[in-house]
Amino acid sequence: MEEKKFDLNSIIGFVLIFGILIWIMYQNQPSDKEIAAEKAKKELVAKQEAQAKADKTKTAVLPVAAATPGDTVQLAKLQQTLGGFAYSATLPSAKEGFTTIENEKMILKIANKGGYIVEAKLKEFKRFEKNSGQLIELIKDNNSNLNIQLQTTDNRTLNSKDLYFEPTLTKNGSDQILTMRLKAGANEFLEYKYILKANDYLVGFDIRSQGLNKVLNSAKPLDLVWDLKSYRNEKGVSIEKRYAQLEYEYGDEKYSSVSDGVGKEDTPEKVSYIAFKQHFFTAILATDKPFEKSKLQSDALIKDEAIDTIYVKQFRATVPLAFSNGEVDYKMSWYFGPSDYKTLKSYDKNFEKIIPLGWGIFGWINKWIFIPLFGFLSSTIGLSLGIAIIIFTIIIKLAMSPITYKSFLSQAKMKVLRPEITELGEKFKKDPMKKQQETMKLYNKAGVNPMAGCIPALIQLPFMYASFQFFPSAFELRQKSFLWADDLSSFDAVVQLPFNIPLYGSHISLFPILAAIAIFFYMKMTSGDQQMAAPQQEGMPDMAKMMKIMIYVSPLMMLIFFNTYGAGLSLYNFISNLITIGIMFVIKNHIVDTDKIHAQIQENKLKEPKKQSKFQQRLQEVMEQQEAAKKQDKKK
């Protein structure tokens, strides 16, 4: 009985203790308000952890639902500095986060802070040389930013680059769409929309506002500022500096560029695109609705060929974003890619104008002859770039050979007439005007045009100048090797000097030496004929002496000028001069017969003189008028 009683008392005590514990727990349970606060805290922590994980793995940030800020004191402090945009600073995205989007061509990294691109990396191209292991990065390490100055209705000036945007990444088929929103409320925001298509260098970029007509002062446009310090990406610094330019299209498809130098500035109107162009790569901001005004600035950051330089030029563009019904809405696009004529032209936005092909006839020759022909040889047939340059040069020189023949034939005729011209010079030594008149009569009687040798040479000059524009801008040559040259777009240094020679550089390139030797022998070969064809004229410089000097000066100038230029241009000039020497040799020794020319001239003298051209008639009249005036002066 005692054991049973003890067991019963134990049970009663246990029940009493358990009841007391239940009562204590009930009295200390949190209120509904405390439970809600704890739940919100847990949700915020979970979202922050998810955000951190997304940032770490560089995956897209998922959209976050806008919640009512719980810390009213902190919100009040933010409103004192950020006004209506204080809301954006209370969101989970208000921290140093990034969203990465990429396709087969590029990788873009967009920051929460500022909502702009902080990294633009091209997957297919390397810096300096093809085996460098460093990808081309047009934007990185804060070398570029995009900012909109926000003028608010409460008289604040805020910078979008200092504020936090909320990212949302979606897909539409193969297109990636990243929306960055700077929020003033759940449905009030400034939005940047990036649209990246597959296998493309062009990125859609829209800027619009929604519900900000009471937040932003729409009395004047917003100022959009885009700046970039261009990285050095090529081996030849001096050439990269020369071809790095701020280019733009304005008005009715007019095109221009900001002058090179320090502190250069243009203010064009109706701008449709702005290009921060390097030598072989470029970043372009294009707009469907032209910017009414603009302020474009360019500064050179290097003065000489510093080997360790990082940046080449500083570019800045300031353009207005106009309001329409209290909101901003612009459809634009970014281009991050190669400065390749065919690639740029494929977008049908006149981007190819940034390639410096030359003005007038020089640009026409490059656009309609050089680019299609070289593209056919290098791409369609698939030749190596060095062989393509050689065949390209042969085709151009053979096409020009009839002109070369005409020029040499004219020189041969003048050479045959030289003894008679010299005789006239002696006969009318004291009467230069009469000598000129009789010389013109001799030319007309013999059927010789003294200008015939000059005109063919003038026709060839545009092709020569066009080549100076084409080869330094040919993207196809970049990092393509031939013989000892590892990069046809840059100099082919065979010796690196321990010092720098003014004008020449700190290296010795071989192709310029070969080109200089070829032009020396070409001038040596033709100078004698030119001297014989062009007798000394009274009162004129001695052309024979000048030609002797030019035989040595021209190769030296070529040697200096081409030493820092691309090997492709030097190769072209070397082959061009070799072919010209060959053509001249064949014409001189196997085509043009001096005896036949002399016989033909003598036969022409027996015939009635050809009717003078209008130019010759006018020249004859002028000479006769001068002669008459001279006689009148003597009488007086």
Buried (B, 14 or more C-beta within 10 A) or exposed (E): EEEEEEEEEEEEEEEEEEEEEEEEEEEEEEEEEEEEEEEEEEEEEEBEEBBEEBBEEEEBBEBBEBBEBEEEEEBEEBBEEBBBBBBBBBBBBBBEBBBBBBBEBBBBBBBBBBBBBBBBBBEEBBBBBBEEEEBBBBBBEEBBBBBBBBBBBEEBEBEBBEBBBBBBBEEEEEBBBBBBBBBBBEEBBBBBBBBBBEEBBBBBBBBBBBBBBEBBBBEEBBBBBBBBBBBBBBBBBBBBBBBBBBBBBBEEEEBBBBEBEEEBEBEBEBBBBBBBBBBBBBBBBBBEEBBEBBBBBBBBBBEEBEEEBEEBBBBBBBBBBBBEEEBBBBBBBBBBBBBBBBBBBEBEBBBBBBBBBBEEEBBBBBBEBBBEBBBEBBEEEEBEBBEBBBBBBBBBBEEBBEBBBBBBBBBBBBBBBBEBBEEBBEEBEEEBBBBBBBBBBBBBBBBBBBEBBEEBEEEBEBBEBBBBBBBBBBBBBBBBBBEEBBBBBBBBBEEEEEEEEEEBBBBBBBBBBBBBBBBBBBBBBBBEBBBBBBBBBEEEEEBBEEBBEBBEEBBEBBBBBBBBBBBBBBBBBBBBBBBBBEBBEEBBEEEBEEEEBBEBBEEBEEEEEEEBEEEBEEBBEEBEEEBEEEEEEEEE
